[in-house]
Amino acid sequence: MPKTPDKNLLISPTQPSMLIDLKQYRIRIHRQTLHVLGEPEYIQFLINPEKNVVAIKSCNGDDFRSERIRWSVIHSHHCCEFYSKYLIKALQQISGQWNNQEKYYFFGQYLPGENLVLFFMNEYTLHDGNH
C-alpha cells in the first residue's frame, strides 16, 4: 500500500481523500472520495468554520453552487481538480496555520446517512510530491 510523503501514514485505496494546494489554488478530489458518494455528476463544497470542517456532498446540477464532475478526465487521472483562489483563501483563513507554498493531504470520513464526506482541516499531512 502506498504511503504519504512523510512515510508514516498509509494511503488506503478505500478511504476518501483530498489534496489542497495553496500555491496553485487547487482542490484535488481523489476518485475514491467520489466513489463513496455514488459517483455523482455534481458535488457541493460545504464549509463549517466553527468546527474547522470541509465537506463534499453529492448533489444535482440544480443545487446552489454545485460543481460538475468531469468523469472523462477522472478516468485518465484518478482525480478531479477544482481551482478557486477565493475558496482556497477562505479555507486558509479559517485554518489560520496553512503556508501559502504547501500542499495539504486529508483523509475523509464518509457519513452514509448524509451522503457526504467530512474532512477535518486540522488533521492533515504535508504533501511534498509533484502531483
VOLO-775449 format. One record per atom (N, C-alpha, C): residue in three letters; x, y, z. Coordinates in steps of 0.02 Angstrom, whole numbers, plus 50000, padded with zeros to 5 digits. Example, Ala and Ser with C-alpha at 12.3 -4.5 7.8 and 13.67 -1.06 7.14 Angstrom:
// residues 2
Ala506604971650390/Ala506154977550390/Ala506604983550390/Ser506424988850354/Ser506844994750357/Ser506455000250394/
END
This chain:
// residues 131
Met500424994250000/Met500005000050000/Met500445006250000/Pro500305011349958/Pro500725017349956/Pro500685021250022/Lys501185025450033/Lys501205029550093/Lys501205036850074/Thr501015040950123/Thr501055048150114/Thr501795050250113/Pro501945056350091/Pro502645058550088/Pro503015058350155/Asp502665058850211/Asp503025058550275/Asp503195051450295/Lys502995046450255/Lys503165039450262/Lys502845036150323/Asn502435039650360/Asn502135036750420/Asn501405034750411/Leu501055037850366/Leu500355036350357/Leu500245032550292/Leu499875027150297/Leu499705023250238/Leu499135026550200/Ile499175026650135/Ile498625029050093/Ile498195023050076/Ser497595023050100/Ser497135017550087/Ser496765018750022/Pro496745013749978/Pro496365014649916/Pro495615014749927/Thr495385013349987/Thr494675013350001/Thr494445019250043/Gln494905023350066/Gln494725029050108/Gln494685035350067/Pro494145039250076/Pro494095045650041/Pro494685050150058/Ser494915053850008/Ser495475058450019/Ser495425064449973/Met495795069649993/Met495785076049956/Met496445079449968/Leu496675083249919/Leu497275087249925/Leu497095094549913/Ile497355098949955/Ile497265106149946/Ile497955109049933/Asp498025112249875/Asp498655115149852/Asp498585122749855/Leu498895125849905/Leu498825133049913/Leu499175137049859/Lys499725134549835/Lys500115138149784/Lys499735138649718/Gln499395133249699/Gln499025132949635/Gln498285134649643/Tyr498055135949705/Tyr497345137249720/Tyr496915131449695/Arg497125125449712/Arg496825119349685/Arg496575114749740/Ile495995111649728/Ile495755106149769/Ile495715100149724/Arg496065094949745/Arg496065088649707/Arg495675083449747/Ile495135080949717/Ile494715075949748/Ile494875069249716/His495075064449756/His495265058049729/His494655053749715/Arg494735049349667/Arg494185045249640/Arg493805041549695/Gln494155038949745/Gln493825035149798/Gln493325039449836/Thr493485045749844/Thr493015050449877/Thr492365050749837/Leu492425051349772/Leu491825051749729/Leu491475044949726/His491855039649730/His491555032949728/His491095031749789/Val491325033649849/Val490905032549908/Val490285036949906/Leu490305042349868/Leu489725046749861/Leu489255044349806/Gly489405038749775/Gly488965035949723/Gly489135038549654/Glu489745040849644/Glu489985043449579/Glu489495048649551/Pro489415054149589/Pro488925059249569/Pro489135063249508/Glu488645066149475/Glu488785070749420/Glu488965077749446/Tyr488715079249506/Tyr488835085849537/Tyr488985084949611/Ile489395089549637/Ile489535089749709/Ile489485096949733/Gln489455097549799/Gln489495104149832/Gln490055103849883/Phe490405109449892/Phe490875110349947/Phe490505113950002/Leu490495111050061/Leu490175114050119/Leu490715115450171/Ile490705121250201/Ile491215123150250/Ile490885125150315/Asn491135122350370/Asn490915124350436/Asn491515127250472/Pro491585133950473/Pro492175136950504/Pro492215135950579/Glu491645135250613/Glu491655134250685/Glu491955127450704/Lys491805122350663/Lys492055115650677/Lys492685113950637/Asn492905118750596/Asn493515117750556/Asn493455111650510/Val492885111250475/Val492725105450433/Val492555107750363/Val492785103850315/Val492575104550245/Val492205098050228/Ala491635098650196/Ala491265092750175/Ala491165092950099/Ile491155087150070/Ile490985086449999/Ile490355082249997/Lys489835085049964/Lys489185081849964/Lys488955080649892/Ser488675074849881/Ser488365073349817/Ser487735077649809/Cys487615080249750/Cys487025084349738/Cys486835083849665/Asn486345087949644/Asn486175088149573/Asn486345095049545/Gly486315095749481/Gly486515101949448/Gly486095107949464/Asp485515106949493/Asp485075112549510/Asp485245115449579/Asp485645111849618/Asp485815114249685/Asp486275120349681/Phe486185124849728/Phe486575131049731/Phe487325129449738/Arg487715132449697/Arg488445131649696/Arg488685124549685/Ser488315120849645/Ser488535114049628/Ser489115114449579/Glu489555109549584/Glu490125108949539/Glu490065102549500/Arg490155102949434/Arg490085097149391/Arg490715092849393/Ile490625086349396/Ile491185081649394/Ile491285079549321/Arg491885080349297/Arg492055078449228/Arg492365071449230/Trp491935066449223/Trp492155059449229/Trp492635057449174/Ser492595060549117/Ser493065058749063/Ser493785060449082/Val493885065549123/Val494545067349147/Val494765062749204/Ile494305061149247/Ile494465056949305/Ile494715050049284/His494415047249233/His494605040449212/His495335040049191/Ser495615045549168/Ser496315045249148/Ser496785048149202/His496525051749250/His496955054949301/His496825052649373/His496315048749385/His496165046049452/His495945051349502/Cys495805057449479/Cys495555062649524/Cys495245068149482/Cys494885072649516/Cys494645078649481/Cys494915084649519/Glu494975090149484/Glu495275096049514/Glu494815102049505/Phe494805106149556/Phe494425112449555/Phe494915117949574/Tyr494875123449537/Tyr495315129149550/Tyr494885135049573/Ser495045137849631/Ser494685143549657/Ser495115147249707/Lys495355152949686/Lys495765157149731/Lys495345159249792/Tyr494715161049779/Tyr494285163349832/Tyr494175157849885/Leu494015151849863/Leu493885146349909/Leu494515144449948/Ile495075143949914/Ile495705142149947/Ile495895147349999/Lys495835153749982/Lys495995159050030/Lys495525158750090/Ala494885157350079/Ala494405156650134/Ala494605150850179/Leu494775145150150/Leu494985139350190/Leu495625140850229/Gln496085144450198/Gln496715146150231/Gln496585150750290/Gln496135155450281/Gln495975160050336/Gln495645156350394/Ile495205151650378/Ile494875147750431/Ile495375143450468/Ser495835140350431/Ser496325135950463/Ser496795139850508/Gly496985145750485/Gly497425150050524/Gly498155147850528/Gln498335142250497/Gln499015139750505/Gln499325137350440/Trp498975137350386/Trp499245134550324/Trp499725139350290/Asn500255136650260/Asn500765140450224/Asn500575140950151/Asn500675146850121/Asn500495148150051/Asn500815143450001/Gln501385140750016/Gln501755136649968/Gln501645129149976/Glu501235127050021/Glu501165120050038/Glu500555116650006/Lys500595109950006/Lys500035105749986/Lys499845101650047/Tyr499195101150059/Tyr498945097650119/Tyr498505091850097/Tyr498655085950125/Tyr498305079850109/Tyr497845077950167/Phe497215076450151/Phe496715074950201/Phe496395068250188/Phe496255064550242/Phe495855058550238/Phe495165060350263/Gly494645057850229/Gly493965059650247/Gly493595054150283/Gln493035056150310/Gln492585051550345/Gln491905051850310/Tyr491685046250284/Tyr491045045950247/Tyr490465045150296/Leu489955049350286/Leu489345048850326/Leu488785046650279/Pro488625040150279/Pro488135037550230/Pro487435040550236/Gly487215042050297/Gly486545044950305/Gly486475051750273/Glu487025055350268/Glu487025062150238/Glu487305061950167/Asn487585056350147/Asn487935055650083/Asn488435061350072/Leu488875062050121/Leu489405066950116/Leu490035064350150/Val490595067450132/Val491245065750161/Val491495071850199/Leu491685070750262/Leu491965076050304/Leu492725075850303/Phe493025081750299/Phe493745082450305/Phe493885087550360/Phe494255085450411/Phe494415089850466/Phe495045093750449/Met494995100350447/Met495525104550421/Met496155104550465/Asn496105102350526/Asn496695102150568/Asn497015095150570/Glu496745090550530/Glu497015083750525/Glu497275082550454/Tyr497885084350443/Tyr498175083950376/Tyr498895081350379/Thr499135079550320/Thr499835077850311/Thr500105082450257/Leu500695085250268/Leu501005089350216/Leu501185084750158/His501045087050098/His501185083150038/His501765086350002/Asp502295082649992/Asp502885085549957/Asp502985082649889/Gly502495078949863/Gly502545076049797/Gly502425081249743/Asn502535079349682/Asn502465083849625/Asn501765083749595/His501345079049616/His500685078349585/His500155081849625/
END
